[in-house]
Amino acid sequence: MDAIAEMIQRIFIDGDDYKSAARRTVFNKYLNYPQANGMLASEFIYRSITDEFKSSSE
C-alpha cells in the first residue's frame, strides 16, 4: 500500500508525471477514436451495427 500512496503523492499531488509523454503516445496511436474515426468508439460501434441491420433488411 505504501507504494501506491507514494505513486499518488508523486504523480497527482506533486505533479511529477514522468510517464505522461509515453502514455499520450500510446493513447494517440491506439485509443484516440475521435481522431481516427471522427467519433467516439461507442458511436462508431453503434453506427456499424445499425448500418449492418439496414443493409441486411434491404
Predicted model as a PDB file, atoms N, CA, C, CB and O in Angstrom, pLDDT in the B-factor column:
MODEL        1                                                                  
ATOM      1  N   MET A   1       0.807  -1.205   0.000  1.00 76.00           N  
ATOM      2  CA  MET A   1       0.000   0.000   0.000  1.00 76.00           C  
ATOM      3  C   MET A   1       0.847   1.264   0.000  1.00 76.00           C  
ATOM      4  CB  MET A   1      -0.916   0.001   1.189  1.00 76.00           C  
ATOM      5  O   MET A   1       0.454   2.279  -0.575  1.00 76.00           O  
ATOM      6  N   ASP A   2       1.985   1.206   0.631  1.00 94.00           N  
ATOM      7  CA  ASP A   2       2.831   2.393   0.678  1.00 94.00           C  
ATOM      8  C   ASP A   2       3.282   2.818  -0.713  1.00 94.00           C  
ATOM      9  CB  ASP A   2       4.041   2.139   1.558  1.00 94.00           C  
ATOM     10  O   ASP A   2       3.390   4.013  -0.990  1.00 94.00           O  
ATOM     11  N   ALA A   3       3.547   1.849  -1.593  1.00 94.00           N  
ATOM     12  CA  ALA A   3       3.981   2.178  -2.952  1.00 94.00           C  
ATOM     13  C   ALA A   3       2.881   2.908  -3.706  1.00 94.00           C  
ATOM     14  CB  ALA A   3       4.390   0.909  -3.713  1.00 94.00           C  
ATOM     15  O   ALA A   3       3.156   3.840  -4.461  1.00 94.00           O  
ATOM     16  N   ILE A   4       1.638   2.490  -3.505  1.00 94.00           N  
ATOM     17  CA  ILE A   4       0.510   3.147  -4.173  1.00 94.00           C  
ATOM     18  C   ILE A   4       0.350   4.569  -3.657  1.00 94.00           C  
ATOM     19  CB  ILE A   4      -0.794   2.350  -3.959  1.00 94.00           C  
ATOM     20  O   ILE A   4       0.147   5.501  -4.435  1.00 94.00           O  
ATOM     21  N   ALA A   5       0.439   4.730  -2.357  1.00 94.00           N  
ATOM     22  CA  ALA A   5       0.322   6.070  -1.762  1.00 94.00           C  
ATOM     23  C   ALA A   5       1.446   6.982  -2.257  1.00 94.00           C  
ATOM     24  CB  ALA A   5       0.352   5.982  -0.217  1.00 94.00           C  
ATOM     25  O   ALA A   5       1.218   8.160  -2.531  1.00 94.00           O  
ATOM     26  N   GLU A   6       2.646   6.439  -2.369  1.00 94.00           N  
ATOM     27  CA  GLU A   6       3.776   7.229  -2.870  1.00 94.00           C  
ATOM     28  C   GLU A   6       3.557   7.628  -4.323  1.00 94.00           C  
ATOM     29  CB  GLU A   6       5.089   6.442  -2.732  1.00 94.00           C  
ATOM     30  O   GLU A   6       3.853   8.756  -4.715  1.00 94.00           O  
ATOM     31  N   MET A   7       3.035   6.695  -5.121  1.00 93.00           N  
ATOM     32  CA  MET A   7       2.773   6.997  -6.529  1.00 93.00           C  
ATOM     33  C   MET A   7       1.713   8.092  -6.650  1.00 93.00           C  
ATOM     34  CB  MET A   7       2.321   5.725  -7.283  1.00 93.00           C  
ATOM     35  O   MET A   7       1.876   9.027  -7.434  1.00 93.00           O  
ATOM     36  N   ILE A   8       0.639   7.983  -5.886  1.00 93.00           N  
ATOM     37  CA  ILE A   8      -0.413   9.004  -5.924  1.00 93.00           C  
ATOM     38  C   ILE A   8       0.144  10.356  -5.502  1.00 93.00           C  
ATOM     39  CB  ILE A   8      -1.591   8.606  -5.013  1.00 93.00           C  
ATOM     40  O   ILE A   8      -0.154  11.378  -6.120  1.00 93.00           O  
ATOM     41  N   GLN A   9       0.945  10.357  -4.458  1.00 94.00           N  
ATOM     42  CA  GLN A   9       1.564  11.598  -3.986  1.00 94.00           C  
ATOM     43  C   GLN A   9       2.440  12.213  -5.075  1.00 94.00           C  
ATOM     44  CB  GLN A   9       2.398  11.338  -2.717  1.00 94.00           C  
ATOM     45  O   GLN A   9       2.338  13.405  -5.363  1.00 94.00           O  
ATOM     46  N   ARG A  10       3.303  11.389  -5.679  1.00 94.00           N  
ATOM     47  CA  ARG A  10       4.260  11.893  -6.670  1.00 94.00           C  
ATOM     48  C   ARG A  10       3.555  12.408  -7.928  1.00 94.00           C  
ATOM     49  CB  ARG A  10       5.256  10.792  -7.048  1.00 94.00           C  
ATOM     50  O   ARG A  10       3.864  13.498  -8.410  1.00 94.00           O  
ATOM     51  N   ILE A  11       2.611  11.631  -8.457  1.00 93.00           N  
ATOM     52  CA  ILE A  11       2.005  11.970  -9.744  1.00 93.00           C  
ATOM     53  C   ILE A  11       0.909  13.024  -9.610  1.00 93.00           C  
ATOM     54  CB  ILE A  11       1.437  10.723 -10.392  1.00 93.00           C  
ATOM     55  O   ILE A  11       0.941  14.043 -10.300  1.00 93.00           O  
ATOM     56  N   PHE A  12      -0.047  12.786  -8.737  1.00 92.00           N  
ATOM     57  CA  PHE A  12      -1.230  13.651  -8.683  1.00 92.00           C  
ATOM     58  C   PHE A  12      -1.061  14.880  -7.803  1.00 92.00           C  
ATOM     59  CB  PHE A  12      -2.397  12.866  -8.197  1.00 92.00           C  
ATOM     60  O   PHE A  12      -1.573  15.952  -8.126  1.00 92.00           O  
ATOM     61  N   ILE A  13      -0.358  14.735  -6.714  1.00 94.00           N  
ATOM     62  CA  ILE A  13      -0.229  15.856  -5.790  1.00 94.00           C  
ATOM     63  C   ILE A  13       0.987  16.706  -6.124  1.00 94.00           C  
ATOM     64  CB  ILE A  13      -0.137  15.353  -4.353  1.00 94.00           C  
ATOM     65  O   ILE A  13       0.903  17.933  -6.188  1.00 94.00           O  
ATOM     66  N   ASP A  14       2.137  16.032  -6.339  1.00 95.00           N  
ATOM     67  CA  ASP A  14       3.365  16.765  -6.649  1.00 95.00           C  
ATOM     68  C   ASP A  14       3.474  17.136  -8.119  1.00 95.00           C  
ATOM     69  CB  ASP A  14       4.565  15.948  -6.249  1.00 95.00           C  
ATOM     70  O   ASP A  14       4.259  18.013  -8.479  1.00 95.00           O  
ATOM     71  N   GLY A  15       2.697  16.482  -8.971  1.00 94.00           N  
ATOM     72  CA  GLY A  15       2.709  16.789 -10.403  1.00 94.00           C  
ATOM     73  C   GLY A  15       3.898  16.234 -11.150  1.00 94.00           C  
ATOM     74  O   GLY A  15       4.226  16.727 -12.229  1.00 94.00           O  
ATOM     75  N   ASP A  16       4.561  15.210 -10.604  1.00 95.00           N  
ATOM     76  CA  ASP A  16       5.739  14.614 -11.241  1.00 95.00           C  
ATOM     77  C   ASP A  16       5.309  13.389 -12.039  1.00 95.00           C  
ATOM     78  CB  ASP A  16       6.818  14.230 -10.181  1.00 95.00           C  
ATOM     79  O   ASP A  16       5.556  12.257 -11.622  1.00 95.00           O  
ATOM     80  N   ASP A  17       4.675  13.607 -13.167  1.00 94.00           N  
ATOM     81  CA  ASP A  17       4.173  12.524 -14.015  1.00 94.00           C  
ATOM     82  C   ASP A  17       5.180  12.262 -15.126  1.00 94.00           C  
ATOM     83  CB  ASP A  17       2.771  12.873 -14.607  1.00 94.00           C  
ATOM     84  O   ASP A  17       5.006  12.718 -16.256  1.00 94.00           O  
ATOM     85  N   TYR A  18       6.231  11.526 -14.795  1.00 91.00           N  
ATOM     86  CA  TYR A  18       7.345  11.315 -15.721  1.00 91.00           C  
ATOM     87  C   TYR A  18       7.000  10.399 -16.890  1.00 91.00           C  
ATOM     88  CB  TYR A  18       8.516  10.746 -14.979  1.00 91.00           C  
ATOM     89  O   TYR A  18       7.772  10.339 -17.846  1.00 91.00           O  
ATOM     90  N   LYS A  19       5.890   9.692 -16.858  1.00 92.00           N  
ATOM     91  CA  LYS A  19       5.489   8.808 -17.962  1.00 92.00           C  
ATOM     92  C   LYS A  19       4.356   9.389 -18.804  1.00 92.00           C  
ATOM     93  CB  LYS A  19       5.066   7.459 -17.414  1.00 92.00           C  
ATOM     94  O   LYS A  19       3.772   8.690 -19.632  1.00 92.00           O  
ATOM     95  N   SER A  20       4.054  10.640 -18.597  1.00 94.00           N  
ATOM     96  CA  SER A  20       2.946  11.272 -19.301  1.00 94.00           C  
ATOM     97  C   SER A  20       3.110  11.212 -20.815  1.00 94.00           C  
ATOM     98  CB  SER A  20       2.811  12.709 -18.861  1.00 94.00           C  
ATOM     99  O   SER A  20       2.163  10.870 -21.524  1.00 94.00           O  
ATOM    100  N   ALA A  21       4.282  11.533 -21.314  1.00 95.00           N  
ATOM    101  CA  ALA A  21       4.510  11.553 -22.764  1.00 95.00           C  
ATOM    102  C   ALA A  21       4.344  10.166 -23.369  1.00 95.00           C  
ATOM    103  CB  ALA A  21       5.910  12.094 -23.078  1.00 95.00           C  
ATOM    104  O   ALA A  21       3.780  10.026 -24.454  1.00 95.00           O  
ATOM    105  N   ALA A  22       4.829   9.144 -22.680  1.00 96.00           N  
ATOM    106  CA  ALA A  22       4.713   7.774 -23.193  1.00 96.00           C  
ATOM    107  C   ALA A  22       3.253   7.341 -23.233  1.00 96.00           C  
ATOM    108  CB  ALA A  22       5.534   6.796 -22.327  1.00 96.00           C  
ATOM    109  O   ALA A  22       2.819   6.720 -24.203  1.00 96.00           O  
ATOM    110  N   ARG A  23       2.493   7.662 -22.190  1.00 94.00           N  
ATOM    111  CA  ARG A  23       1.070   7.317 -22.175  1.00 94.00           C  
ATOM    112  C   ARG A  23       0.311   8.066 -23.262  1.00 94.00           C  
ATOM    113  CB  ARG A  23       0.460   7.625 -20.805  1.00 94.00           C  
ATOM    114  O   ARG A  23      -0.572   7.499 -23.905  1.00 94.00           O  
ATOM    115  N   ARG A  24       0.646   9.319 -23.468  1.00 94.00           N  
ATOM    116  CA  ARG A  24      -0.017  10.112 -24.503  1.00 94.00           C  
ATOM    117  C   ARG A  24       0.264   9.519 -25.886  1.00 94.00           C  
ATOM    118  CB  ARG A  24       0.451  11.586 -24.442  1.00 94.00           C  
ATOM    119  O   ARG A  24      -0.628   9.483 -26.733  1.00 94.00           O  
ATOM    120  N   THR A  25       1.483   9.060 -26.119  1.00 96.00           N  
ATOM    121  CA  THR A  25       1.844   8.445 -27.398  1.00 96.00           C  
ATOM    122  C   THR A  25       1.027   7.180 -27.642  1.00 96.00           C  
ATOM    123  CB  THR A  25       3.347   8.121 -27.433  1.00 96.00           C  
ATOM    124  O   THR A  25       0.493   6.988 -28.734  1.00 96.00           O  
ATOM    125  N   VAL A  26       0.929   6.318 -26.631  1.00 96.00           N  
ATOM    126  CA  VAL A  26       0.148   5.082 -26.759  1.00 96.00           C  
ATOM    127  C   VAL A  26      -1.326   5.406 -26.987  1.00 96.00           C  
ATOM    128  CB  VAL A  26       0.313   4.199 -25.500  1.00 96.00           C  
ATOM    129  O   VAL A  26      -1.975   4.794 -27.834  1.00 96.00           O  
ATOM    130  N   PHE A  27      -1.853   6.368 -26.231  1.00 94.00           N  
ATOM    131  CA  PHE A  27      -3.254   6.759 -26.402  1.00 94.00           C  
ATOM    132  C   PHE A  27      -3.510   7.236 -27.823  1.00 94.00           C  
ATOM    133  CB  PHE A  27      -3.635   7.857 -25.400  1.00 94.00           C  
ATOM    134  O   PHE A  27      -4.462   6.792 -28.465  1.00 94.00           O  
ATOM    135  N   ASN A  28      -2.679   8.127 -28.315  1.00 94.00           N  
ATOM    136  CA  ASN A  28      -2.898   8.669 -29.659  1.00 94.00           C  
ATOM    137  C   ASN A  28      -2.741   7.611 -30.739  1.00 94.00           C  
ATOM    138  CB  ASN A  28      -1.936   9.809 -29.924  1.00 94.00           C  
ATOM    139  O   ASN A  28      -3.399   7.691 -31.776  1.00 94.00           O  
ATOM    140  N   LYS A  29      -1.892   6.629 -30.519  1.00 93.00           N  
ATOM    141  CA  LYS A  29      -1.672   5.594 -31.525  1.00 93.00           C  
ATOM    142  C   LYS A  29      -2.786   4.550 -31.537  1.00 93.00           C  
ATOM    143  CB  LYS A  29      -0.340   4.916 -31.283  1.00 93.00           C  
ATOM    144  O   LYS A  29      -3.195   4.098 -32.606  1.00 93.00           O  
ATOM    145  N   TYR A  30      -3.284   4.160 -30.356  1.00 91.00           N  
ATOM    146  CA  TYR A  30      -4.208   3.033 -30.279  1.00 91.00           C  
ATOM    147  C   TYR A  30      -5.614   3.362 -29.780  1.00 91.00           C  
ATOM    148  CB  TYR A  30      -3.631   2.010 -29.406  1.00 91.00           C  
ATOM    149  O   TYR A  30      -6.544   2.611 -30.075  1.00 91.00           O  
ATOM    150  N   LEU A  31      -5.802   4.436 -29.047  1.00 91.00           N  
ATOM    151  CA  LEU A  31      -7.070   4.653 -28.361  1.00 91.00           C  
ATOM    152  C   LEU A  31      -7.794   5.939 -28.715  1.00 91.00           C  
ATOM    153  CB  LEU A  31      -6.840   4.631 -26.922  1.00 91.00           C  
ATOM    154  O   LEU A  31      -8.885   6.177 -28.197  1.00 91.00           O  
ATOM    155  N   ASN A  32      -7.246   6.758 -29.553  1.00 94.00           N  
ATOM    156  CA  ASN A  32      -7.861   8.056 -29.857  1.00 94.00           C  
ATOM    157  C   ASN A  32      -8.872   7.899 -30.993  1.00 94.00           C  
ATOM    158  CB  ASN A  32      -6.777   9.106 -30.235  1.00 94.00           C  
ATOM    159  O   ASN A  32      -8.625   8.309 -32.127  1.00 94.00           O  
ATOM    160  N   TYR A  33     -10.009   7.299 -30.662  1.00 90.00           N  
ATOM    161  CA  TYR A  33     -11.047   7.041 -31.658  1.00 90.00           C  
ATOM    162  C   TYR A  33     -11.601   8.308 -32.306  1.00 90.00           C  
ATOM    163  CB  TYR A  33     -12.171   6.280 -31.025  1.00 90.00           C  
ATOM    164  O   TYR A  33     -11.824   8.314 -33.516  1.00 90.00           O  
ATOM    165  N   PRO A  34     -11.829   9.373 -31.554  1.00 93.00           N  
ATOM    166  CA  PRO A  34     -12.336  10.580 -32.219  1.00 93.00           C  
ATOM    167  C   PRO A  34     -11.392  11.086 -33.316  1.00 93.00           C  
ATOM    168  CB  PRO A  34     -12.559  11.682 -31.189  1.00 93.00           C  
ATOM    169  O   PRO A  34     -11.847  11.569 -34.353  1.00 93.00           O  
ATOM    170  N   GLN A  35     -10.109  10.978 -33.092  1.00 92.00           N  
ATOM    171  CA  GLN A  35      -9.157  11.417 -34.114  1.00 92.00           C  
ATOM    172  C   GLN A  35      -9.152  10.447 -35.299  1.00 92.00           C  
ATOM    173  CB  GLN A  35      -7.737  11.537 -33.515  1.00 92.00           C  
ATOM    174  O   GLN A  35      -9.089  10.884 -36.449  1.00 92.00           O  
ATOM    175  N   ALA A  36      -9.216   9.165 -35.042  1.00 89.00           N  
ATOM    176  CA  ALA A  36      -9.145   8.165 -36.108  1.00 89.00           C  
ATOM    177  C   ALA A  36     -10.442   8.042 -36.897  1.00 89.00           C  
ATOM    178  CB  ALA A  36      -8.787   6.824 -35.526  1.00 89.00           C  
ATOM    179  O   ALA A  36     -10.418   7.893 -38.119  1.00 89.00           O  
ATOM    180  N   ASN A  37     -11.583   8.105 -36.194  1.00 88.00           N  
ATOM    181  CA  ASN A  37     -12.874   7.853 -36.839  1.00 88.00           C  
ATOM    182  C   ASN A  37     -13.801   9.048 -36.868  1.00 88.00           C  
ATOM    183  CB  ASN A  37     -13.560   6.737 -36.153  1.00 88.00           C  
ATOM    184  O   ASN A  37     -14.872   8.984 -37.472  1.00 88.00           O  
ATOM    185  N   GLY A  38     -13.413  10.131 -36.232  1.00 93.00           N  
ATOM    186  CA  GLY A  38     -14.266  11.302 -36.186  1.00 93.00           C  
ATOM    187  C   GLY A  38     -15.423  11.176 -35.209  1.00 93.00           C  
ATOM    188  O   GLY A  38     -16.345  11.992 -35.232  1.00 93.00           O  
ATOM    189  N   MET A  39     -15.384  10.151 -34.343  1.00 94.00           N  
ATOM    190  CA  MET A  39     -16.444   9.945 -33.354  1.00 94.00           C  
ATOM    191  C   MET A  39     -15.902   9.045 -32.244  1.00 94.00           C  
ATOM    192  CB  MET A  39     -17.725   9.317 -34.014  1.00 94.00           C  
ATOM    193  O   MET A  39     -14.848   8.424 -32.383  1.00 94.00           O  
ATOM    194  N   LEU A  40     -16.649   8.992 -31.141  1.00 93.00           N  
ATOM    195  CA  LEU A  40     -16.269   8.105 -30.045  1.00 93.00           C  
ATOM    196  C   LEU A  40     -16.404   6.653 -30.477  1.00 93.00           C  
ATOM    197  CB  LEU A  40     -17.131   8.377 -28.798  1.00 93.00           C  
ATOM    198  O   LEU A  40     -17.130   6.349 -31.424  1.00 93.00           O  
ATOM    199  N   ALA A  41     -15.714   5.762 -29.791  1.00 91.00           N  
ATOM    200  CA  ALA A  41     -15.776   4.336 -30.116  1.00 91.00           C  
ATOM    201  C   ALA A  41     -17.204   3.819 -30.022  1.00 91.00           C  
ATOM    202  CB  ALA A  41     -14.862   3.532 -29.183  1.00 91.00           C  
ATOM    203  O   ALA A  41     -17.639   3.038 -30.868  1.00 91.00           O  
ATOM    204  N   SER A  42     -17.940   4.251 -28.990  1.00 94.00           N  
ATOM    205  CA  SER A  42     -19.323   3.789 -28.827  1.00 94.00           C  
ATOM    206  C   SER A  42     -20.186   4.227 -30.001  1.00 94.00           C  
ATOM    207  CB  SER A  42     -19.917   4.319 -27.515  1.00 94.00           C  
ATOM    208  O   SER A  42     -21.035   3.461 -30.459  1.00 94.00           O  
ATOM    209  N   GLU A  43     -19.985   5.437 -30.494  1.00 95.00           N  
ATOM    210  CA  GLU A  43     -20.749   5.913 -31.659  1.00 95.00           C  
ATOM    211  C   GLU A  43     -20.387   5.109 -32.905  1.00 95.00           C  
ATOM    212  CB  GLU A  43     -20.489   7.418 -31.904  1.00 95.00           C  
ATOM    213  O   GLU A  43     -21.260   4.765 -33.702  1.00 95.00           O  
ATOM    214  N   PHE A  44     -19.108   4.813 -33.071  1.00 93.00           N  
ATOM    215  CA  PHE A  44     -18.641   4.032 -34.213  1.00 93.00           C  
ATOM    216  C   PHE A  44     -19.261   2.635 -34.204  1.00 93.00           C  
ATOM    217  CB  PHE A  44     -17.106   3.933 -34.203  1.00 93.00           C  
ATOM    218  O   PHE A  44     -19.713   2.141 -35.237  1.00 93.00           O  
ATOM    219  N   ILE A  45     -19.277   2.006 -33.028  1.00 94.00           N  
ATOM    220  CA  ILE A  45     -19.863   0.670 -32.896  1.00 94.00           C  
ATOM    221  C   ILE A  45     -21.354   0.726 -33.183  1.00 94.00           C  
ATOM    222  CB  ILE A  45     -19.609   0.094 -31.486  1.00 94.00           C  
ATOM    223  O   ILE A  45     -21.872  -0.111 -33.922  1.00 94.00           O  
ATOM    224  N   TYR A  46     -22.046   1.696 -32.613  1.00 96.00           N  
ATOM    225  CA  TYR A  46     -23.491   1.846 -32.831  1.00 96.00           C  
ATOM    226  C   TYR A  46     -23.799   2.015 -34.316  1.00 96.00           C  
ATOM    227  CB  TYR A  46     -24.036   3.049 -32.036  1.00 96.00           C  
ATOM    228  O   TYR A  46     -24.687   1.350 -34.851  1.00 96.00           O  
ATOM    229  N   ARG A  47     -23.069   2.902 -34.976  1.00 95.00           N  
ATOM    230  CA  ARG A  47     -23.320   3.122 -36.410  1.00 95.00           C  
ATOM    231  C   ARG A  47     -23.025   1.881 -37.228  1.00 95.00           C  
ATOM    232  CB  ARG A  47     -22.480   4.284 -36.925  1.00 95.00           C  
ATOM    233  O   ARG A  47     -23.749   1.585 -38.179  1.00 95.00           O  
ATOM    234  N   SER A  48     -21.976   1.150 -36.879  1.00 94.00           N  
ATOM    235  CA  SER A  48     -21.643  -0.083 -37.596  1.00 94.00           C  
ATOM    236  C   SER A  48     -22.764  -1.096 -37.474  1.00 94.00           C  
ATOM    237  CB  SER A  48     -20.337  -0.681 -37.068  1.00 94.00           C  
ATOM    238  O   SER A  48     -23.133  -1.742 -38.455  1.00 94.00           O  
ATOM    239  N   ILE A  49     -23.306  -1.236 -36.279  1.00 96.00           N  
ATOM    240  CA  ILE A  49     -24.397  -2.187 -36.047  1.00 96.00           C  
ATOM    241  C   ILE A  49     -25.651  -1.753 -36.805  1.00 96.00           C  
ATOM    242  CB  ILE A  49     -24.700  -2.309 -34.535  1.00 96.00           C  
ATOM    243  O   ILE A  49     -26.275  -2.564 -37.489  1.00 96.00           O  
ATOM    244  N   THR A  50     -26.019  -0.480 -36.684  1.00 96.00           N  
ATOM    245  CA  THR A  50     -27.233  -0.028 -37.374  1.00 96.00           C  
ATOM    246  C   THR A  50     -27.067  -0.097 -38.883  1.00 96.00           C  
ATOM    247  CB  THR A  50     -27.588   1.400 -36.954  1.00 96.00           C  
ATOM    248  O   THR A  50     -28.021  -0.431 -39.585  1.00 96.00           O  
ATOM    249  N   ASP A  51     -25.900   0.206 -39.396  1.00 95.00           N  
ATOM    250  CA  ASP A  51     -25.659   0.095 -40.838  1.00 95.00           C  
ATOM    251  C   ASP A  51     -25.786  -1.358 -41.304  1.00 95.00           C  
ATOM    252  CB  ASP A  51     -24.262   0.646 -41.192  1.00 95.00           C  
ATOM    253  O   ASP A  51     -26.309  -1.625 -42.386  1.00 95.00           O  
ATOM    254  N   GLU A  52     -25.306  -2.285 -40.484  1.00 93.00           N  
ATOM    255  CA  GLU A  52     -25.402  -3.701 -40.832  1.00 93.00           C  
ATOM    256  C   GLU A  52     -26.865  -4.140 -40.855  1.00 93.00           C  
ATOM    257  CB  GLU A  52     -24.595  -4.562 -39.836  1.00 93.00           C  
ATOM    258  O   GLU A  52     -27.266  -4.886 -41.748  1.00 93.00           O  
ATOM    259  N   PHE A  53     -27.662  -3.695 -39.898  1.00 91.00           N  
ATOM    260  CA  PHE A  53     -29.093  -4.034 -39.905  1.00 91.00           C  
ATOM    261  C   PHE A  53     -29.790  -3.427 -41.110  1.00 91.00           C  
ATOM    262  CB  PHE A  53     -29.769  -3.554 -38.614  1.00 91.00           C  
ATOM    263  O   PHE A  53     -30.645  -4.072 -41.715  1.00 91.00           O  
ATOM    264  N   LYS A  54     -29.445  -2.210 -41.466  1.00 89.00           N  
ATOM    265  CA  LYS A  54     -30.068  -1.566 -42.619  1.00 89.00           C  
ATOM    266  C   LYS A  54     -29.739  -2.320 -43.906  1.00 89.00           C  
ATOM    267  CB  LYS A  54     -29.610  -0.102 -42.728  1.00 89.00           C  
ATOM    268  O   LYS A  54     -30.614  -2.546 -44.743  1.00 89.00           O  
ATOM    269  N   SER A  55     -28.465  -2.709 -44.059  1.00 88.00           N  
ATOM    270  CA  SER A  55     -28.062  -3.376 -45.294  1.00 88.00           C  
ATOM    271  C   SER A  55     -28.615  -4.794 -45.384  1.00 88.00           C  
ATOM    272  CB  SER A  55     -26.550  -3.407 -45.399  1.00 88.00           C  
ATOM    273  O   SER A  55     -28.859  -5.286 -46.486  1.00 88.00           O  
ATOM    274  N   SER A  56     -28.816  -5.453 -44.259  1.00 83.00           N  
ATOM    275  CA  SER A  56     -29.371  -6.811 -44.307  1.00 83.00           C  
ATOM    276  C   SER A  56     -30.875  -6.825 -44.517  1.00 83.00           C  
ATOM    277  CB  SER A  56     -29.039  -7.548 -43.035  1.00 83.00           C  
ATOM    278  O   SER A  56     -31.428  -7.844 -44.931  1.00 83.00           O  
ATOM    279  N   SER A  57     -31.552  -5.704 -44.238  1.00 78.00           N  
ATOM    280  CA  SER A  57     -33.003  -5.639 -44.441  1.00 78.00           C  
ATOM    281  C   SER A  57     -33.362  -5.184 -45.845  1.00 78.00           C  
ATOM    282  CB  SER A  57     -33.634  -4.703 -43.427  1.00 78.00           C  
ATOM    283  O   SER A  57     -34.535  -5.215 -46.217  1.00 78.00           O  
ATOM    284  N   GLU A  58     -32.404  -4.773 -46.616  1.00 73.00           N  
ATOM    285  CA  GLU A  58     -32.689  -4.292 -47.985  1.00 73.00           C  
ATOM    286  C   GLU A  58     -32.730  -5.409 -48.980  1.00 73.00           C  
ATOM    287  CB  GLU A  58     -31.658  -3.284 -48.422  1.00 73.00           C  
ATOM    288  O   GLU A  58     -32.956  -5.172 -50.166  1.00 73.00           O  
TER     289      GLU A  58                                                      
ENDMDL                                                                          
END                                                                             
